[in-house]
Amino acid sequence: MVLNDTGQIANECWLQIPKHFPNAVLHEHIIMPNHVHGIIQLVGADVGAENFLPLQDDNTNIVGVENFQPLPTERIRNEFQKMIPRSIGSIVKGFKIGVTKWVRNNPLGIEKFQPLQPVWQRNYHEHIIRNEQSYQTISEYIINNPAKWNDDKFYTK
């Protein structure tokens, strides 16, 4: 994948994630023309299950983008922002903010963007990797994603 200026900034912002989130370890990633794929591993005592309560639906299935919510004392502190510190959600949000700020301050980065046009789609997709086989499958998908770009519904020459 040959990156334009904005793609290069997105790549730099991605690689800087551990500087802003020391609990994040980066694995494979790829910046595509219209999306990003990446594996982020959360490490450290503050991401252990003892710090979180699972969110469950009526059928007792773990649900939600975050899959976990902070314990009650943490919940009170974040009642209005609804963001769990050091979570995948906060990392993705920080990444998107960094790239968006650059795009807004460098209009030549993406010539087609108007000043208030969104840079990112809303939200993101996450998947919890639970074993080595899943890790290998997802890693290969990320590594091979550029070869599939011509088949993407948003592909343009």
Secondary structure in CASP SS format (residue, H / E / C, confidence):
PFRMAT SS
TARGET T0000
AUTHOR 0000-0000-0000
METHOD secondary structure of the structure
MODEL  1
M C 1.00
V C 1.00
L C 1.00
N C 1.00
D H 1.00
T H 1.00
G H 1.00
Q H 1.00
I H 1.00
A H 1.00
N H 1.00
E H 1.00
C H 1.00
W H 1.00
L H 1.00
Q C 1.00
I H 1.00
P H 1.00
K H 1.00
H H 1.00
F C 1.00
P C 1.00
N C 1.00
A E 1.00
V E 1.00
L E 1.00
H E 1.00
E E 1.00
H E 1.00
I E 1.00
I E 1.00
M C 1.00
P C 1.00
N C 1.00
H C 1.00
V E 1.00
H E 1.00
G E 1.00
I E 1.00
I E 1.00
Q E 1.00
L E 1.00
V C 1.00
G C 1.00
A H 1.00
D H 1.00
V H 1.00
G C 1.00
A H 1.00
E H 1.00
N H 1.00
F E 1.00
L E 1.00
P E 1.00
L C 1.00
Q E 1.00
D C 1.00
D C 1.00
N C 1.00
T C 1.00
N C 1.00
I E 1.00
V C 1.00
G C 1.00
V C 1.00
E C 1.00
N C 1.00
F E 1.00
Q E 1.00
P E 1.00
L C 1.00
P H 1.00
T H 1.00
E H 1.00
R H 1.00
I H 1.00
R H 1.00
N C 1.00
E C 1.00
F C 1.00
Q C 1.00
K C 1.00
M C 1.00
I C 1.00
P C 1.00
R C 1.00
S C 1.00
I H 1.00
G H 1.00
S H 1.00
I H 1.00
V H 1.00
K H 1.00
G H 1.00
F H 1.00
K H 1.00
I H 1.00
G H 1.00
V H 1.00
T H 1.00
K H 1.00
W H 1.00
V H 1.00
R H 1.00
N H 1.00
N C 1.00
P C 1.00
L C 1.00
G C 1.00
I C 1.00
E C 1.00
K C 1.00
F C 1.00
Q C 1.00
P C 1.00
L C 1.00
Q C 1.00
P C 1.00
V C 1.00
W C 1.00
Q C 1.00
R C 1.00
N C 1.00
Y C 1.00
H C 1.00
E C 1.00
H C 1.00
I C 1.00
I C 1.00
R C 1.00
N C 1.00
E H 1.00
Q H 1.00
S H 1.00
Y H 1.00
Q H 1.00
T H 1.00
I H 1.00
S H 1.00
E H 1.00
Y H 1.00
I H 1.00
I H 1.00
N H 1.00
N H 1.00
P H 1.00
A H 1.00
K H 1.00
W H 1.00
N H 1.00
D H 1.00
D C 1.00
K C 1.00
F C 1.00
Y C 1.00
T C 1.00
K C 1.00
END
